[in-house]
Amino acid sequence: MNKYTGIADYYDLLMTQGYYDYETQSDCLAELFKHGKSVLELGVGTGLLAEKLIQKLPDLEFVGMDFTPAMLKQARERLGESVNLVEQNVISMELEKTFDTIFSNGGVWYFIENSEDEYIFCSHLPNIGDNLNGLRRVASHLKKFGELIFSVQGVHRDYEQTLPQGLTYAQKITQLPDDCFDKCYIFSREGEVLNEQICKYRLFDEEEIRSILRDIGLEFKEITSCRQYHVYHKVCELS
């Protein structure tokens, strides 16, 4: 699984310069969460989205999980001690409780909108077996009829962007065999590379991932009206 230790110091600068629209995303998620009490975010990162959600739903029982200690350290500074943050690997997660909703806003899994109404499922876990194990662990943490929510992103591409503090961000995509690709994150200042990290991702077509999720008791429910989230719900327990 990709661990973002190398870019943690620059993550907030990138994410708050238009990489995600946290205000719109939190509005859409708050509408989905309003009838539930407990929510788990997979890949809480530095807590940027969690902060918005907690402001809008202050009574929500929120748990943020991440695999990268450096990210969780920043999330703790942002969110304070009142929010439950846990360091665990989704492949082996055990939180000893179940949730009304679990969501991944690009943190572990998400959908890529390849074209209108055509989607590819993208995973931070390049190994197929790890994906199956991770999704089963997640399903076991959902209450019956609970919802598993995945965000939607655009197609990955090479680009470069100017950031505050004189920084430049660039990303480079390298297609690999077996439905995988590498994404290289590069942060530089005046041509000097300050930090660089390569992460490997795996892709699944939409029918393939729906079949995998059905096998663990999760059925497709809807694409939200804001078009930013795919929602699945748990219809039966794992055998």
Residue pairs with C-beta under 8 A, 6 or more apart in sequence:
1 67
1 89
1 90
1 91
1 108
1 124
1 125
1 130
2 124
2 199
2 200
2 201
3 67
3 68
4 11
4 45
4 68
4 70
4 71
4 197
4 199
5 68
5 69
5 70
6 185
6 195
6 196
6 197
7 14
7 185
7 187
7 195
7 197
8 46
8 68
8 70
8 71
8 74
9 70
9 195
10 163
10 167
10 169
10 187
10 194
10 195
11 45
11 46
11 71
11 74
12 46
12 48
12 74
13 163
13 164
13 165
13 167
13 169
14 161
14 163
14 169
14 187
15 22
15 45
15 46
15 48
16 22
16 48
17 161
17 163
17 164
20 48
20 49
20 105
20 106
22 48
22 49
22 52
23 52
24 226
24 228
25 49
25 52
25 105
25 151
25 228
26 49
26 52
26 53
26 56
27 56
27 226
28 224
28 226
28 228
28 229
29 49
29 53
29 103
29 105
29 149
29 229
30 53
30 56
30 57
32 101
32 147
32 149
32 224
32 229
32 231
33 39
33 53
33 57
33 60
33 100
33 101
34 57
36 60
36 100
36 101
36 146
36 147
37 59
37 60
37 61
37 100
38 60
38 61
38 63
38 97
38 98
38 99
38 100
38 101
39 53
39 60
39 61
39 62
39 63
39 99
39 100
39 101
39 102
39 103
40 63
40 64
40 65
40 95
40 99
40 101
40 102
40 103
40 141
41 49
41 50
41 62
41 63
41 64
41 65
41 102
41 103
41 104
41 105
41 107
42 65
42 90
42 102
42 103
42 104
42 107
42 108
42 109
42 138
43 65
43 66
43 67
43 104
43 105
43 106
43 107
43 108
43 124
44 50
44 64
44 65
44 66
44 71
44 72
44 75
44 85
44 107
45 66
45 71
45 75
45 107
46 71
46 74
46 75
46 78
47 64
47 74
47 75
47 76
47 78
47 79
47 83
47 85
48 78
49 105
50 62
50 64
50 75
50 79
50 83
51 78
51 79
53 60
53 62
54 60
54 62
54 79
54 83
62 83
62 84
63 84
63 85
63 86
63 95
63 99
64 72
64 75
64 79
64 83
64 84
64 85
64 86
65 85
65 86
65 87
65 88
65 90
65 93
65 95
66 72
66 75
66 85
66 86
66 87
66 107
67 87
67 88
67 89
67 90
69 87
72 85
72 87
75 83
75 85
76 85
79 85
86 95
88 94
88 95
90 108
90 125
90 134
90 137
90 138
91 125
91 130
91 133
91 134
91 137
92 133
92 137
93 134
93 137
93 138
93 141
94 137
95 141
97 141
98 140
98 141
98 142
98 143
98 146
99 141
99 142
99 143
99 146
100 143
100 146
100 147
101 146
101 147
101 148
101 149
102 138
102 141
102 142
102 146
102 147
102 148
102 149
103 148
103 149
103 150
103 151
103 229
104 110
104 149
104 150
104 151
105 151
106 151
106 153
107 124
108 123
108 124
108 125
108 134
109 121
109 122
109 123
109 124
109 135
109 150
110 121
110 122
110 150
110 151
110 152
110 153
111 119
111 120
111 121
111 122
111 150
111 151
111 152
111 153
111 206
111 230
112 119
112 120
112 121
112 122
112 152
112 153
112 154
112 155
112 156
112 203
113 119
113 152
113 153
113 154
113 155
114 120
114 155
118 206
119 152
119 206
119 230
120 203
120 204
120 205
120 206
121 150
121 203
121 204
121 205
121 206
121 208
121 209
122 153
122 201
122 202
122 203
122 204
123 131
123 201
123 202
123 203
123 204
124 199
124 201
125 131
125 134
125 202
126 180
126 200
126 201
126 202
127 202
128 202
131 202
131 204
131 212
132 212
135 212
135 213
135 216
136 216
136 238
138 148
139 148
139 216
139 217
139 218
139 234
139 238
140 238
142 148
142 218
142 234
143 234
144 234
144 235
144 236
144 237
145 233
145 234
145 235
146 233
146 234
147 221
147 231
147 232
147 233
147 234
148 213
148 218
148 231
148 232
148 233
148 234
149 229
149 230
149 231
149 232
150 229
150 230
150 232
151 228
151 229
152 223
152 227
152 228
152 229
152 230
156 171
156 173
156 181
156 183
157 173
158 170
158 171
158 172
158 173
159 170
159 171
160 168
160 169
160 170
161 168
161 169
161 170
162 168
162 169
163 169
163 187
165 189
166 189
166 190
167 187
167 188
167 189
167 194
168 187
168 188
168 189
169 185
169 186
169 187
170 186
170 188
171 183
171 184
171 185
171 186
172 183
172 184
172 186
173 181
173 182
173 183
173 184
174 181
174 182
174 184
175 181
176 182
176 200
179 202
179 203
179 204
180 200
180 201
180 202
180 203
181 200
181 201
181 203
182 198
182 199
182 200
182 201
183 198
183 199
183 200
183 201
184 196
184 197
184 198
185 195
185 196
185 197
185 198
185 199
186 193
186 195
186 196
187 193
187 194
187 195
187 196
188 194
204 212
210 220
213 219
213 220
213 232
216 238
217 234
217 235
217 236
217 237
217 238
218 232
218 233
218 234
218 235
219 232
219 233
219 235
220 230
220 231
220 232
221 231
221 232
221 233
222 230
222 231
223 229
223 230
223 231
224 230
224 231
